[in-house]
Amino acid sequence: MESESHWLWLFNTEKGKLCVKLNEADVFETPYKPSQLVNIHFSEQLMDIEDATTFQKVSEVLESCPADKIPCEPAEAALNAAAWERFGKPQMPQSWHFQKSDITEWPAERSLCELNSGFDQGLFLILEADDEFATCLLLNKGMQLSAIKSLRQYHVIKVTLNRLLPATVDLAMSAQSNWGQQLA
């Protein structure tokens, strides 16, 4: 991705699309509907230091994983994560879509997880987590949640921590760590 020194958030009210202007020729479009976003009453805004920090953190996490284990482009996922962090509407948990895990405590340093709906299993980036809930961004192309509901790539869902499963990519990378051994 070619970029200029200053990226801009753009919101096109006619198209209802939140975008990032990377340079004069490249505009990245997020998949989020206006109903999923807040504070979008602008046409153009500079990305701030918090946006850049989110982008950098997500890029580093995903680029540290084997490329064949990550089902998306790290830069695209990082732009969508930054967009959601800044403009995403707070959500109520939708844990009922996912099976419970046996994990009683989720390590704060873990940025990736998997969720299993019984129909499908997907790789997620944890955007935010507290003692009870995690807000997760889907990295796979899509995920079937039920017979009639699915998530598309980069969509976000909030779940209770007892639904999170260790990411197989993390387990492969940390087979020597204590946490990886505890889960085996």
Backbone as a printed PyTorch tensor [residue, N CA C, xyz], in Angstrom:
tensor([[[  0.8360,  -1.1760,   0.0000],
         [  0.0000,   0.0000,   0.0000],
         [  0.8800,   1.2390,   0.0000]],

        [[  0.6990,   2.0440,  -0.9880],
         [  1.4010,   3.3190,  -1.0350],
         [  0.6450,   4.3020,  -0.1610]],

        [[  1.4010,   5.1330,   0.5630],
         [  0.7140,   6.0930,   1.4150],
         [  1.4640,   7.4040,   1.4720]],

        [[  0.7260,   8.4330,   1.8250],
         [  1.3060,   9.7410,   2.0680],
         [  1.5490,   9.8570,   3.5610]],

        [[  2.1020,  10.9660,   3.9810],
         [  2.4000,  11.1260,   5.4000],
         [  1.1370,  11.2950,   6.2410]],

        [[  0.0580,  11.7740,   5.6560],
         [ -1.1810,  11.9730,   6.4060],
         [ -2.3250,  11.2240,   5.7390]],

        [[ -2.8860,  10.2650,   6.4580],
         [ -4.0450,   9.5560,   5.9600],
         [ -5.2860,  10.2860,   6.4380]],

        [[ -6.3410,  10.1910,   5.6450],
         [ -7.5890,  10.8750,   5.9740],
         [ -8.7340,   9.8810,   6.0800]],

        [[ -9.6030,  10.1040,   7.0680],
         [-10.8790,   9.4070,   7.1070],
         [-11.8070,  10.1790,   6.1910]],

        [[-12.5400,   9.4720,   5.3620],
         [-13.5380,  10.0860,   4.4870],
         [-14.8740,   9.4120,   4.7600]],

        [[-15.9370,  10.2030,   4.7880],
         [-17.2580,   9.5860,   4.8490],
         [-18.1070,  10.1760,   3.7380]],

        [[-18.5370,   9.2920,   2.8370],
         [-19.3700,   9.6820,   1.7110],
         [-20.8180,   9.4080,   2.0970]],

        [[-21.5840,  10.4610,   2.3670],
         [-22.9720,  10.2760,   2.7970],
         [-23.8450,   9.7030,   1.6890]],

        [[-23.5610,  10.0150,   0.4400],
         [-24.3540,   9.4740,  -0.6710],
         [-24.2020,   7.9600,  -0.7830]],

        [[-22.9690,   7.4710,  -0.6690],
         [-22.7070,   6.0340,  -0.7440],
         [-22.8630,   5.3600,   0.6160]],

        [[-22.8220,   6.1450,   1.6990],
         [-22.8740,   5.5640,   3.0410],
         [-21.6430,   4.7450,   3.3630]],

        [[-20.4670,   5.2070,   2.9370],
         [-19.2310,   4.4460,   3.1190],
         [-18.1740,   5.2500,   3.8730]],

        [[-17.5660,   4.5870,   4.8530],
         [-16.4120,   5.1230,   5.5600],
         [-15.1700,   4.6070,   4.8420]],

        [[-14.2710,   5.5160,   4.5090],
         [-13.0740,   5.1600,   3.7560],
         [-11.8430,   5.7900,   4.3900]],

        [[-10.6770,   5.3040,   3.9600],
         [ -9.4010,   5.8960,   4.3420],
         [ -8.6990,   6.2970,   3.0500]],

        [[ -8.3630,   7.5720,   2.9670],
         [ -7.6060,   8.0560,   1.8130],
         [ -6.1300,   7.9030,   2.1570]],

        [[ -5.4620,   6.9790,   1.4510],
         [ -4.0590,   6.6820,   1.7000],
         [ -3.1380,   7.6120,   0.9170]],

        [[ -3.5610,   7.9880,  -0.2880],
         [ -2.8540,   8.9540,  -1.1340],
         [ -3.8460,   9.4340,  -2.1930]],

        [[ -3.3940,  10.2120,  -3.1280],
         [ -4.3130,  10.7720,  -4.1350],
         [ -5.0230,   9.6940,  -4.9540]],

        [[ -4.3760,   8.5750,  -5.1800],
         [ -4.9500,   7.5320,  -6.0330],
         [ -5.6440,   6.4130,  -5.2660]],

        [[ -5.2480,   6.1720,  -4.0140],
         [ -5.7540,   5.0170,  -3.2730],
         [ -6.6740,   5.4080,  -2.1290]],

        [[ -7.9030,   4.8950,  -2.2230],
         [ -8.8780,   5.0770,  -1.1580],
         [ -9.3580,   3.6940,  -0.7440]],

        [[ -9.1890,   3.3880,   0.5360],
         [ -9.5740,   2.0910,   1.0810],
         [-10.9740,   2.2010,   1.6710]],

        [[-11.8910,   1.3250,   1.2590],
         [-13.2890,   1.3450,   1.7100],
         [-13.5040,   0.2880,   2.7920]],

        [[-14.0800,   0.6930,   3.9200],
         [-14.3930,  -0.2620,   4.9840],
         [-15.7260,  -0.9440,   4.6770]],

        [[-15.9880,  -2.1010,   5.2820],
         [-17.2260,  -2.8330,   5.0040],
         [-18.4070,  -2.4170,   5.8980]],

        [[-18.2190,  -1.4270,   6.7460],
         [-19.2270,  -1.1170,   7.7530],
         [-20.3390,  -0.2210,   7.2180]],

        [[-21.5790,  -0.5640,   7.6160],
         [-22.7530,   0.2250,   7.2590],
         [-22.8330,   1.4350,   8.1920]],

        [[-23.4500,   2.5190,   7.7470],
         [-23.5930,   3.6860,   8.6340],
         [-24.2780,   3.3520,   9.9650]],

        [[-25.1920,   2.3900,   9.9700],
         [-25.8880,   2.0140,  11.2090],
         [-24.9590,   1.3360,  12.2140]],

        [[-23.7860,   0.8820,  11.7660],
         [-22.8210,   0.2390,  12.6550],
         [-21.7990,   1.2330,  13.2150]],

        [[-21.8990,   2.4930,  12.7790],
         [-20.8860,   3.4870,  13.1030],
         [-21.4630,   4.6610,  13.8900]],

        [[-20.5770,   5.3620,  14.5870],
         [-20.9330,   6.5840,  15.3120],
         [-19.9720,   7.6970,  14.8910]],

        [[-20.3850,   8.9280,  15.1460],
         [-19.5430,  10.1070,  14.8910],
         [-19.0430,  10.1870,  13.4550]],

        [[-19.9300,   9.9270,  12.4960],
         [-19.5380,   9.9290,  11.0870],
         [-20.0730,  11.1440,  10.3310]],

        [[-20.4310,  12.1800,  11.0570],
         [-20.9910,  13.3830,  10.4210],
         [-19.8600,  14.3270,  10.0210]],

        [[-19.0680,  13.8850,   9.0520],
         [-17.9630,  14.6700,   8.5210],
         [-17.7320,  14.2100,   7.0930]],

        [[-17.0160,  14.9920,   6.3260],
         [-16.6510,  14.5230,   4.9950],
         [-15.1880,  14.0960,   4.9760]],

        [[-14.3590,  14.7450,   5.8480],
         [-12.9420,  14.4480,   5.8510],
         [-12.3580,  14.7640,   7.2280]],

        [[-11.5250,  13.8500,   7.7490],
         [-10.8500,  14.0300,   9.0460],
         [ -9.4830,  13.3880,   8.9760]],

        [[ -8.4930,  14.0200,   9.5790],
         [ -7.1680,  13.4110,   9.6580],
         [ -7.2000,  12.2230,  10.6160]],

        [[ -6.4480,  11.1850,  10.2940],
         [ -6.2580,  10.1010,  11.2510],
         [ -5.3850,  10.6480,  12.3670]],

        [[ -5.6850,  10.2750,  13.6050],
         [ -4.9130,  10.7970,  14.7280],
         [ -3.9220,   9.7530,  15.2400]],

        [[ -3.2250,  10.0940,  16.3050],
         [ -2.1930,   9.2190,  16.8460],
         [ -2.7780,   7.9000,  17.3630]],

        [[ -3.9800,   7.9350,  17.9190],
         [ -4.6270,   6.7020,  18.3810],
         [ -4.9460,   5.7760,  17.2100]],

        [[ -5.3980,   6.3600,  16.1010],
         [ -5.6660,   5.5640,  14.8960],
         [ -4.3750,   4.9080,  14.4050]],

        [[ -3.3050,   5.7030,  14.3590],
         [ -2.0140,   5.1950,  13.8870],
         [ -1.4810,   4.1080,  14.8200]],

        [[ -1.6830,   4.2790,  16.1190],
         [ -1.2300,   3.2880,  17.0900],
         [ -1.9770,   1.9720,  16.9050]],

        [[ -3.2920,   2.0430,  16.7210],
         [ -4.0800,   0.8310,  16.4700],
         [ -3.6110,   0.1500,  15.1980]],

        [[ -3.4310,   0.9350,  14.1280],
         [ -2.9720,   0.3810,  12.8620],
         [ -1.6380,  -0.3350,  13.0430]],

        [[ -0.6970,   0.3020,  13.7110],
         [  0.6380,  -0.2630,  13.9040],
         [  0.5950,  -1.5360,  14.7430]],

        [[ -0.1590,  -1.5000,  15.8340],
         [ -0.2510,  -2.6580,  16.7320],
         [ -0.8310,  -3.8720,  16.0120]],

        [[ -1.9280,  -3.6750,  15.2930],
         [ -2.5680,  -4.7760,  14.5700],
         [ -1.6490,  -5.2960,  13.4630]],

        [[ -1.0240,  -4.3910,  12.7320],
         [ -0.0900,  -4.8040,  11.6760],
         [  1.0160,  -5.6760,  12.2390]],

        [[  1.6000,  -5.2510,  13.3620],
         [  2.6880,  -6.0220,  13.9710],
         [  2.2210,  -7.4030,  14.4240]],

        [[  1.0410,  -7.4790,  15.0310],
         [  0.5170,  -8.7740,  15.4770],
         [  0.3500,  -9.7150,  14.2880]],

        [[ -0.2870,  -9.2410,  13.2340],
         [ -0.5880, -10.1070,  12.0880],
         [  0.6530, -10.4240,  11.2570]],

        [[  1.5760,  -9.4740,  11.1440],
         [  2.7970,  -9.7260,  10.3800],
         [  3.7450, -10.6740,  11.1120]],

        [[  3.5660, -10.8250,  12.4280],
         [  4.4090, -11.7520,  13.1820],
         [  3.9610, -13.2060,  13.0090]],

        [[  2.7860, -13.4040,  12.4540],
         [  2.2550, -14.7540,  12.2200],
         [  2.6930, -15.2520,  10.8520]],

        [[  2.7900, -16.5660,  10.6740],
         [  3.0990, -17.1020,   9.3360],
         [  2.0240, -16.6500,   8.3360]],

        [[  2.4650, -16.1290,   7.2000],
         [  1.5420, -15.5700,   6.2000],
         [  0.4830, -16.5750,   5.7510]],

        [[  0.8350, -17.8530,   5.6920],
         [ -0.1290, -18.8550,   5.2340],
         [ -1.1870, -19.1970,   6.2900]],

        [[ -1.0220, -18.7050,   7.5140],
         [ -1.9780, -18.9710,   8.5940],
         [ -2.9650, -17.8210,   8.8030]],

        [[ -2.7060, -16.6890,   8.1810],
         [ -3.5660, -15.5100,   8.3320],
         [ -4.3790, -15.3470,   7.0460]],

        [[ -5.7140, -15.4100,   7.1400],
         [ -6.5650, -15.4090,   5.9440],
         [ -6.9000, -14.0220,   5.3920]],

        [[ -6.0390, -13.0270,   5.6680],
         [ -6.3120, -11.6710,   5.2000],
         [ -5.0030, -10.9240,   5.0300]],

        [[ -5.0960,  -9.7570,   4.4500],
         [ -3.9270,  -8.8840,   4.3360],
         [ -3.7810,  -8.1190,   5.6440]],

        [[ -2.6210,  -8.1800,   6.3060],
         [ -2.4610,  -7.4730,   7.5750],
         [ -2.7990,  -5.9870,   7.5080]],

        [[ -2.4170,  -5.3030,   6.4380],
         [ -2.6980,  -3.8600,   6.3360],
         [ -4.2050,  -3.5970,   6.2400]],

        [[ -4.9260,  -4.4330,   5.4980],
         [ -6.3880,  -4.2720,   5.4020],
         [ -7.0490,  -4.4960,   6.7550]],

        [[ -6.6330,  -5.5490,   7.4390],
         [ -7.1950,  -5.8310,   8.7620],
         [ -6.8880,  -4.6870,   9.7210]],

        [[ -5.6750,  -4.1460,   9.6460],
         [ -5.2850,  -3.0410,  10.5260],
         [ -6.1020,  -1.7820,  10.2430]],

        [[ -6.3680,  -1.4880,   8.9720],
         [ -7.1980,  -0.3150,   8.6370],
         [ -8.6240,  -0.5000,   9.1570]],

        [[ -9.1650,  -1.7050,   8.9950],
         [-10.5200,  -1.9590,   9.4920],
         [-10.5710,  -1.9190,  11.0150]],

        [[ -9.5410,  -2.4340,  11.6720],
         [ -9.4870,  -2.3760,  13.1350],
         [ -9.4370,  -0.9220,  13.6130]],

        [[ -8.6270,  -0.1020,  12.9520],
         [ -8.5440,   1.3160,  13.3180],
         [ -9.8870,   2.0100,  13.0870]],

        [[-10.5530,   1.6740,  11.9870],
         [-11.8650,   2.2640,  11.7010],
         [-12.8700,   1.8790,  12.7780]],

        [[-12.8870,   0.5930,  13.1540],
         [-13.8450,   0.1530,  14.1710],
         [-13.5370,   0.7740,  15.5280]],

        [[-12.2630,   0.8130,  15.8870],
         [-11.8810,   1.3890,  17.1770],
         [-12.3450,   2.8490,  17.2820]],

        [[-12.2580,   3.5730,  16.1880],
         [-12.6270,   4.9990,  16.2220],
         [-14.1210,   5.2370,  16.0280]],

        [[-14.7530,   4.4860,  15.1270],
         [-16.1220,   4.7980,  14.7330],
         [-17.1450,   3.7010,  15.0200]],

        [[-16.7180,   2.5410,  15.4810],
         [-17.6350,   1.4300,  15.7050],
         [-18.6360,   1.7110,  16.8160]],

        [[-19.8760,   1.3720,  16.5590],
         [-20.9400,   1.5580,  17.5490],
         [-20.8070,   0.4910,  18.6320]],

        [[-20.8970,   0.8920,  19.9010],
         [-20.8500,  -0.1110,  20.9740],
         [-21.9140,  -1.1870,  20.7550]],

        [[-21.5750,  -2.4100,  21.0970],
         [-22.4570,  -3.5500,  20.8470],
         [-22.8330,  -4.2650,  22.1310]],

        [[-23.9660,  -4.9140,  22.0680],
         [-24.3540,  -5.8580,  23.1180],
         [-23.7230,  -7.2080,  22.7490]],

        [[-23.3600,  -7.9940,  23.7400],
         [-22.7690,  -9.3120,  23.4420],
         [-23.7480, -10.2200,  22.6950]],

        [[-23.1960, -11.0350,  21.8300],
         [-23.9800, -12.0310,  21.0930],
         [-23.3400, -13.4070,  21.2640]],

        [[-23.0560, -13.7350,  22.4980],
         [-22.3530, -14.9760,  22.8230],
         [-23.1210, -16.2270,  22.4380]],

        [[-24.4430, -16.1440,  22.3960],
         [-25.2550, -17.3310,  22.1210],
         [-24.9510, -17.9640,  20.7740]],

        [[-24.2900, -17.2310,  19.8740],
         [-23.9290, -17.7880,  18.5670],
         [-22.7780, -18.7840,  18.6610]],

        [[-22.0660, -18.7920,  19.8000],
         [-20.8280, -19.5490,  19.8840],
         [-20.8390, -20.5600,  21.0190]],

        [[-20.1020, -21.6390,  20.8060],
         [-19.9840, -22.6820,  21.8200],
         [-19.0520, -22.2120,  22.9340]],

        [[-19.3090, -22.7210,  24.1380],
         [-18.4530, -22.3830,  25.2820],
         [-17.1180, -23.0970,  25.1590]],

        [[-16.1040, -22.4780,  25.7310],
         [-14.7800, -23.0950,  25.7640],
         [-14.4880, -23.5680,  27.1850]],

        [[-13.4200, -24.3240,  27.3420],
         [-13.0100, -24.8060,  28.6620],
         [-12.0330, -23.8420,  29.3360]],

        [[-11.7110, -22.7510,  28.6760],
         [-10.7270, -21.8120,  29.2100],
         [-11.3860, -20.9710,  30.2970]],

        [[-10.7630, -20.9280,  31.4520],
         [-11.3270, -20.1530,  32.5550],
         [-10.7050, -18.7720,  32.6630]],

        [[ -9.4970, -18.6120,  32.1290],
         [ -8.8160, -17.3220,  32.2000],
         [ -8.1470, -17.0520,  30.8610]],

        [[ -8.4190, -15.8850,  30.2670],
         [ -7.8550, -15.5500,  28.9670],
         [ -6.6410, -14.6470,  29.1650]],

        [[ -5.4680, -15.0350,  28.6620],
         [ -4.2700, -14.2040,  28.8160],
         [ -4.4120, -12.8660,  28.0900]],

        [[ -4.1730, -11.7800,  28.7860],
         [ -4.3360, -10.4310,  28.2240],
         [ -3.4310, -10.1900,  27.0220]],

        [[ -2.2840, -10.8750,  26.9630],
         [ -1.3560, -10.6320,  25.8530],
         [ -1.7890, -11.3140,  24.5560]],

        [[ -2.7880, -12.1670,  24.6050],
         [ -3.2640, -12.8600,  23.4020],
         [ -4.1620, -11.9390,  22.5880]],

        [[ -3.7600, -11.7020,  21.3270],
         [ -4.5090, -10.8080,  20.4410],
         [ -5.3930, -11.5520,  19.4550]],

        [[ -5.1590, -12.8490,  19.2870],
         [ -5.9310, -13.6520,  18.3490],
         [ -6.6940, -14.7270,  19.1130]],

        [[ -7.8710, -15.0620,  18.5880],
         [ -8.6540, -16.1530,  19.1620],
         [ -9.4600, -16.7910,  18.0420]],

        [[-10.1090, -17.8750,  18.3780],
         [-11.0570, -18.4890,  17.4520],
         [-12.3900, -18.5900,  18.1640]],

        [[-13.4500, -18.5490,  17.3940],
         [-14.8080, -18.7450,  17.8980],
         [-15.4430, -19.8400,  17.0640]],

        [[-16.2160, -20.7300,  17.7220],
         [-16.8530, -21.8500,  17.0540],
         [-18.3630, -21.7140,  17.2290]],

        [[-19.0680, -21.6080,  16.1070],
         [-20.5270, -21.4500,  16.1480],
         [-21.2610, -22.7870,  16.1000]],

        [[-20.5370, -23.8750,  15.8980],
         [-21.1810, -25.1660,  15.6650],
         [-21.4210, -25.3830,  14.1810]],

        [[-21.4900, -24.2970,  13.4210],
         [-21.6230, -24.3550,  11.9630],
         [-20.2760, -24.1110,  11.3010]],

        [[-19.4170, -23.3380,  11.9860],
         [-18.1770, -22.8750,  11.3950],
         [-17.2430, -22.4300,  12.5270]],

        [[-15.9490, -22.3480,  12.2290],
         [-14.9840, -21.8160,  13.1860],
         [-14.1950, -20.7290,  12.4780]],

        [[-13.9830, -19.6000,  13.1560],
         [-13.2920, -18.4820,  12.5290],
         [-12.1660, -17.9390,  13.3860]],

        [[-11.2030, -17.3240,  12.7090],
         [-10.0830, -16.6590,  13.3640],
         [-10.4480, -15.1930,  13.5630]],

        [[-10.2540, -14.7030,  14.7890],
         [-10.6170, -13.3410,  15.1420],
         [ -9.4460, -12.6010,  15.7670]],

        [[ -9.4390, -11.3010,  15.5740],
         [ -8.5250, -10.3920,  16.2510],
         [ -9.2920,  -9.7840,  17.4110]],

        [[ -8.7310,  -9.8360,  18.6030],
         [ -9.3880,  -9.2400,  19.7650],
         [ -9.0520,  -7.7560,  19.7850]],

        [[-10.0660,  -6.9290,  19.5530],
         [ -9.8660,  -5.4830,  19.5390],
         [ -9.8120,  -4.9090,  20.9490]],

        [[-10.6570,  -5.4650,  21.8040],
         [-10.7730,  -4.9390,  23.1580],
         [-11.2870,  -6.0600,  24.0520]],

        [[-10.7660,  -6.1240,  25.2580],
         [-11.2370,  -7.1360,  26.2120],
         [-11.1630,  -6.5630,  27.6150]],

        [[-12.1360,  -6.9550,  28.4260],
         [-12.1090,  -6.6060,  29.8450],
         [-12.2460,  -7.9060,  30.6310]],

        [[-12.6900,  -7.8420,  31.8580],
         [-12.7920,  -9.0520,  32.6790],
         [-13.9140,  -9.9840,  32.2560]],

        [[-14.8340,  -9.4860,  31.4280],
         [-16.0140, -10.2750,  31.0900],
         [-16.2300, -10.4720,  29.5910]],

        [[-15.9080,  -9.4510,  28.7840],
         [-16.2430,  -9.4690,  27.3610],
         [-15.0390,  -9.1960,  26.4710]],

        [[-15.1430,  -9.6550,  25.2210],
         [-14.1430,  -9.3540,  24.1990],
         [-14.8640,  -8.8970,  22.9350]],

        [[-14.3340,  -7.8640,  22.3090],
         [-14.8330,  -7.3860,  21.0260],
         [-13.8670,  -7.9190,  19.9750]],

        [[-14.4050,  -8.7210,  19.0320],
         [-13.5720,  -9.4840,  18.1060],
         [-13.8930,  -9.1580,  16.6500]],

        [[-12.8460,  -9.0050,  15.8300],
         [-12.9570,  -8.7060,  14.4100],
         [-12.6130,  -9.9700,  13.6220]],

        [[-13.5210, -10.3980,  12.7430],
         [-13.3290, -11.6280,  11.9650],
         [-12.2630, -11.4250,  10.8910]],

        [[-11.2750, -12.3020,  10.8610],
         [-10.2060, -12.2350,   9.8640],
         [-10.4790, -13.1240,   8.6540]],

        [[-11.2630, -14.2000,   8.8270],
         [-11.6120, -15.0790,   7.7070],
         [-12.5180, -14.3410,   6.7200]],

        [[-12.6410, -14.9010,   5.5210],
         [-13.5080, -14.3020,   4.4840],
         [-14.9590, -14.2200,   4.9410]],

        [[-15.3810, -15.1520,   5.7370],
         [-16.7420, -15.1790,   6.2610],
         [-16.8630, -16.2890,   7.2760]],

        [[-17.9810, -16.2750,   8.0130],
         [-18.2200, -17.3190,   9.0080],
         [-19.7160, -17.5160,   9.1800]],

        [[-20.1480, -18.7580,   9.0910],
         [-21.5530, -19.1100,   9.2970],
         [-21.8300, -19.1770,  10.7920]],

        [[-22.8010, -18.3980,  11.2690],
         [-23.1580, -18.3970,  12.6850],
         [-24.3430, -19.3100,  12.9710]],

        [[-25.2610, -19.3760,  12.0210],
         [-26.4510, -20.2150,  12.1660],
         [-26.9310, -20.5640,  10.7600]],

        [[-28.0660, -21.2300,  10.6850],
         [-28.6030, -21.5950,   9.3670],
         [-28.9390, -20.3580,   8.5410]],

        [[-29.2110, -19.2280,   9.2030],
         [-29.6330, -18.0250,   8.4680],
         [-28.7560, -16.7920,   8.7070]],

        [[-27.7550, -16.8870,   9.5450],
         [-26.9330, -15.7190,   9.8550],
         [-25.4570, -16.0320,   9.6560]],

        [[-24.7490, -15.0640,   9.0770],
         [-23.3040, -15.2060,   8.8990],
         [-22.6270, -13.8550,   9.1310]],

        [[-21.3320, -13.9110,   9.3420],
         [-20.5070, -12.7090,   9.4630],
         [-19.6280, -12.6190,   8.2250]],

        [[-19.3850, -11.3980,   7.7720],
         [-18.4540, -11.1860,   6.6660],
         [-17.1050, -10.7520,   7.2330]],

        [[-16.0820, -10.9040,   6.4160],
         [-14.7300, -10.5280,   6.8260],
         [-14.6890,  -9.1030,   7.3640]],

        [[-13.9850,  -8.9270,   8.4670],
         [-13.7570,  -7.6660,   9.1740],
         [-14.9630,  -7.1710,   9.9580]],

        [[-16.0290,  -7.9710,  10.0060],
         [-17.1430,  -7.5710,  10.8570],
         [-16.7880,  -7.8990,  12.3040]],

        [[-17.4340,  -7.1940,  13.1980],
         [-17.0800,  -7.2340,  14.6110],
         [-18.2400,  -7.7920,  15.4230]],

        [[-17.9030,  -8.6020,  16.4280],
         [-18.9130,  -9.1600,  17.3190],
         [-18.3470,  -9.1740,  18.7350]],

        [[-19.2180,  -8.9270,  19.6970],
         [-18.8180,  -8.9190,  21.1070],
         [-19.3330, -10.2000,  21.7530]],

        [[-18.4480, -10.8510,  22.5270],
         [-18.8030, -12.1190,  23.1800],
         [-18.2340, -12.1470,  24.5970]],

        [[-18.7700, -13.0520,  25.4110],
         [-18.1900, -13.2680,  26.7360],
         [-16.8760, -14.0450,  26.5750]],

        [[-15.9800, -13.8640,  27.5070],
         [-14.6610, -14.4950,  27.4210],
         [-14.7270, -16.0150,  27.4020]],

        [[-15.7960, -16.5940,  27.9670],
         [-15.8810, -18.0610,  28.0010],
         [-16.2270, -18.6670,  26.6410]],

        [[-16.2870, -17.8460,  25.5940],
         [-16.4980, -18.3510,  24.2280],
         [-15.1910, -18.3930,  23.4360]],

        [[-14.1510, -17.7140,  23.9250],
         [-12.8900, -17.6180,  23.1950],
         [-12.1270, -18.9410,  23.2300]],

        [[-11.6160, -19.3200,  22.0760],
         [-10.7620, -20.4970,  21.9350],
         [ -9.3780, -20.0210,  21.5150]],

        [[ -8.3260, -20.7190,  21.9150],
         [ -6.9780, -20.3330,  21.4710],
         [ -6.8950, -20.4070,  19.9450]],

        [[ -6.2170, -19.4400,  19.3660],
         [ -6.0180, -19.4520,  17.9130],
         [ -4.9730, -20.5020,  17.5670]],

        [[ -5.2630, -21.3330,  16.5890],
         [ -4.3170, -22.3750,  16.2040],
         [ -2.9970, -21.7620,  15.7490]],

        [[ -3.0220, -20.5830,  15.1640],
         [ -1.7830, -19.9210,  14.7460],
         [ -0.9500, -19.5480,  15.9770]],

        [[ -1.5940, -19.1080,  17.0480],
         [ -0.8770, -18.7990,  18.2930],
         [ -0.2960, -20.0660,  18.9120]],

        [[ -1.0770, -21.1300,  18.9130],
         [ -0.6130, -22.3830,  19.5100],
         [  0.6020, -22.9260,  18.7670]],

        [[  0.5830, -22.8100,  17.4350],
         [  1.7230, -23.2850,  16.6470],
         [  2.9640, -22.4510,  16.9450]],

        [[  2.7740, -21.1330,  17.1280],
         [  3.9010, -20.2420,  17.3730],
         [  4.4210, -20.3560,  18.8030]],

        [[  3.5520, -20.7650,  19.7380],
         [  3.9740, -20.7970,  21.1420],
         [  3.9330, -22.2030,  21.7260]],

        [[  4.2390, -23.1840,  20.9190],
         [  4.2000, -24.5780,  21.3920],
         [  5.1360, -24.7830,  22.5830]],

        [[  6.1610, -23.9480,  22.6690],
         [  7.1150, -24.0780,  23.7660],
         [  6.6780, -23.3250,  25.0240]],

        [[  5.6800, -22.4460,  24.9040],
         [  5.2940, -21.6130,  26.0530],
         [  4.4530, -22.4030,  27.0490]],

        [[  4.3720, -21.9180,  28.2400],
         [  3.5730, -22.5670,  29.2910],
         [  2.1100, -22.6240,  28.9080]],

        [[  1.5860, -21.5090,  28.3590],
         [  0.1670, -21.4620,  28.0290],
         [ -0.1570, -22.5020,  26.9620]],

        [[  0.7030, -22.6160,  25.9440],
         [  0.4800, -23.6090,  24.9070],
         [  0.5100, -25.0200,  25.4670]],

        [[  1.3870, -25.2680,  26.4430],
         [  1.4670, -26.5910,  27.0480],
         [  0.2630, -26.8770,  27.9400]],

        [[ -0.2660, -25.8550,  28.6030],
         [ -1.4340, -26.0380,  29.4730],
         [ -2.6620, -26.4230,  28.6660]],

        [[ -2.7420, -25.9170,  27.4400],
         [ -3.9240, -26.1670,  26.6260],
         [ -3.8810, -27.5190,  25.9310]],

        [[ -2.7090, -28.0800,  25.8110],
         [ -2.5700, -29.3490,  25.0890],
         [ -3.1810, -30.5040,  25.8320]]])
